[in-house]
Amino acid sequence: MYGRYSANLAEYARSEAKRIREEERKTDELLFSKELHPYRGRLSRILVKFIRPFWDHTFARLGEDWVFLFILGTVMAAVSFLIDYVVFNCFRARMFLYDELLGDMHWSLQLFAWVTMPTLLVIFSAAFCQWLAPSAAGSGIPEMKTILRGVILKEYLTWKTLVAKIVGLATVIGAGLPLGKEGPVMHMASIVSTMMMNLLRIIKGTGDNEAHSTDLLAAACTMGVAVCHGAPIGGVLFSIEVTAVYFAVRNYWRGFFASLVGAMFYRFMSVWFMDVDTLYPKFKVDHNFPFPYDVLELLPTICIG
């Protein structure tokens, strides 16, 4: 520095410090960008290149959350209908084995077949879940309550857990066990929501937003009753009851919209794929006389609500 920078030593020191700070800032930005954008394969980069402009000019302007919840509702309606279809065919196969194939044989052989098939289905369900994803065991409601409170549970929101949950639930209900779909479907909807959020982050090139992810998970939990019984209002109330002590007001409409879409598509699929002429009530009640209530019963019933 002697002779060259002696006259402007202070100015040189300031410029050198500015250059060092700029290099450190660029290094930090590079490291931060690598954390947010992990390595992608060639196919992934090509898809992002073409899908991101389409998303920005269409769905992003319509409202990303509502489009996200609409897609989530349709996907979960299809998953719930698929499980019902597998369960229905398991029952048909059991009756076919009992009546058609072994109908003319000894009753002991029929009894053996009647007991063996559901036993094998239960064993297959337990073995498949234990082999692929042990975290798929159980209803999933306690885990979702824990996740919504901010605790990170590994392997509970992965595609392996989703596959094990679908296969295990379909086979165990198809075996005839008196189990409900509400809790497992709630867990499945949360997994699908997480996978869709990860895909959306890749498309948009953004990082993780924990608060927004929690809101969408809370909305996804309303699918438990909605796509099982076609009851959107019941789905929202069930989600509030079993998943959260504090339920943000902004999630009410999100949850209701998602459950409404899921319930609607779930009911429509019975018309499209099950040879049903029109929509039918889930629990049909027939009364043989025109007014089945006593007038005195109505007042306490209204008071109860």
N, C-alpha and C positions, 0 to 999 in steps of 0.2 A: 504493500500500500504506500510505501514511502516514495515521494516524488510524484506519484500519479494521483493519489487521493488525499494528499496532505491538506490541500486547500479546501476540499469539500468533504471532510471526514464525517461531519454530522449528517449531511445529506446522504452520503453513501450508506451510513449505518441505518438511516431510516428506510432507504430503498431496499437494502438487504433484508431488514427485518420484515418488510412488507412482502418481499418475494418468498421468504421462508414461511410466513403465515399463509400465503396463497397456496404454496405447495402442500402444506399440511391440510388445508381445507379441501383441496382436490383429492388428496389421499383418503381423507375421511369420507368424502362423498362417494368415492369409488368403492371403499369397503362397505359402506351402507347400501349402495346399490346392489352389490353382490349378495348381501344378506337378504334383500327384498326380492331379488330376481335370481333364483338359483339356476343352475345350468339346465337348459332345455335342449331336447333333441331337434333334429332338422324338421321333422314333421310338426312338432309343437310350434316351432318358430314360424313355419309357413301358415299354420292354422291361425295363430295369433295375428299375423300380418294381414290376413284377409278378413278375419272375424271382427277384430277390434274396430275398424272404421264402420262396419255394418252396425255393430252394437252402439257405437257413439251417435250415429245418425238416426237410429230407430228407437230401440228400447230405452236407451239412456234419456231420451227426450220424453218418452211416454211415462216414465217413472220406473226406475229399476226395481224398487222393492215390490211393486204391484205385479210387474211381469215375473219377477222371481217367485213370488207366492203363487201366481197362477200356474206356472210350470210345476212347482212343487205339489200343488193340489192335484193336478192331472197325473203326475207320476205316482203319487201315493194312492190315488184311486185305482190306477192300473195294478199296483202291487197288491192292494187289498183284494181286488177282484180275482187276481191270479191265485192268491191263497185260498179264497173261497172255492175257486174252480178245482184246485187240487184236492181240497177236502171233500168236495162233492163226488169227485171221481174215486177217491179212496173208499167212500161209503158204497158207491155203486159196485166197485170191484169186490168188496167184502160180501155184498148181497149176491153178486153173480157167482162167487166162489161157493157160497152156502146153498143157494137155490138151484142154479143151473148145472154147475159141474158136479156137485156132490149131493144133489137133491134125491137121487135114487139109491144112495148108499146108506150104510148104517149110521145111526144117530151119533155114535161115538166119534166117527170120522168127521161128521159135520161139526160137532162140538170142538174137536181138535183144530179144525180149520178156522172156526169162528174165534177161537182164543189165540191161535198162533199168529195170524196176520196182524192184529193190533199190537201184539207183543213185539213182533219184528219191527214194526214201524217205530215204536217207542225206543227200542234199542238202537235203531239206525239214527233216530233224531239225537239221542244223547251222545252216541259215538261220533257223529258228524260234527256236532258243536264242540266236543272236546278236542277233536283233531284239528279243525280249522280255526276256531276262535272261541276259547273258553269264556271270554267276556260276553258272549251272546246268551249265556245262561240267565234265567230269571226274566222278570217282566221288563226291566229297564227303567221303571219309574224312579226307584231310589237313586240310580246313577244319574238320571237327568236332573233330579232335584239337586244333587251334589254339583253337577257341572254348571247349572244355572246360578249357583251361589259362588262361582268363581274358582272352584277346585279343578285342576287339570287331571283327568283320568286318561291314561294312555290306553290305546287299543280299543276304546269303547265307541269311537266314532269313525271306524275304518270300513273299507269295502268288505273285508273278510268277515267282520261282525255282521254286516248287512246280509251277506249271502247265507251265513250260518243261521241268522235269525229267521230269514224267510223259509229256508228249507226245514229247519227244526220246528218252526211254528206250524207249517202246513202239514208235516207228517205227524206231529204229536196230536193235533186236533183231528186229523184224518184217522188216527187210531181210536178215537172216541173218548179221549180224556176230556173232562168238563173244564176246559181252560178258556179264558177270554182272550180276545185279540187286542183290547184297548191299550194295555201297557206295552206289549211288544211293537205294535204299530206306531205308538208314540216314539219309541226308541228308533225304529226304522226311519220315521220322518225326520228325526234329528240327524241321523247319519246322512240321509239324502241331502238335507239342507246344508250340512257341513261340506259334503263333496261338491255341491253346486257353488257354494261360496268360494271354495278353493279354485274351482274352474273359472269363476268370474274374476277372481284376483289375477289369475294368469292372463285372461283376456284383456283386462283393463290395465295391467301392469302396476298395480297398487299393492300396498302392504296390508297387514292384518289390522282390522279395526275391532277390538275386542267388544266394545259396547254395542256396536251394530250387529256383530255376530250373535251376541247374547239375545238381542231383540228378535232376530230372525229365528233363533232356536226356540224362544218362547212362543212365537207364532206357529212354528212347526209342531210343537207339542199339542196343539189343538186338534191334530189329525186323529188322535187316538179314538175318539168316539165318532167323529165326523165321517170318516171313510169306512167305519165298521158298521154303523147303523144308519147312515144317511141323516145325521142330526147335527147341523152346524152349531146351533146355539148350545146344545149339550156338550159339544166338543170344546167350546170356549170355556164354559163353566167347569168342565172336568179338568181342563188344563190349569185353570186358576186354583182349583181346589187341591190338586195333588202335586203341583210342581213348585209353587212359589208362595212365600209368605207375603212378599211385596210384588205386585204385578203392575208394571208401568201402564198408565192410561193410554199412551201412544200405541201400545201393543194390542189393545182391544180390537180396533178395526183391522189391523193386520191379521190377527188370529181369526177373526170372523170371516174376513175375505178368503183366507186360505182354506178354512174349514168349509165354507160355502161352495167353493170351486170343487174341493175334493168330494163333498157329499153329492153334489150335482152330477159329476162325472161317474161316481160310483153307482148311482141309481140308473143313469143312462146306459151303463155297460150291461146291466141286466136285460135291457130291451134290445141292445145291439147284438149281444152274443149268446143270450140264453133263450131265445125264441119266445120272449114274452111280448104280448101285443101292446101293452102300455105299462106305465108305472103302477106299481101295486104297493099297498101299505106294508111296512115292515112287520108290524104286529096287528093283524086284522082281528077286529072284534065284531061279532054278529049278535044282535039282540032280537029275540023273537016277538017282543011286544013293542008298540010304538014309542012309549015314553018309559025308559027303563029306570028312572029315578023317582024317588019320593020327594015331594016338594020340601019337606022338612029336612031332608038331607043336604039340600043345596046351600042353606045358610051357613052351617058349620064348615062345609067344604070350601065356600068362598073365604071364610075367615082364616082357614088354614093356608089357603093360597094354592 
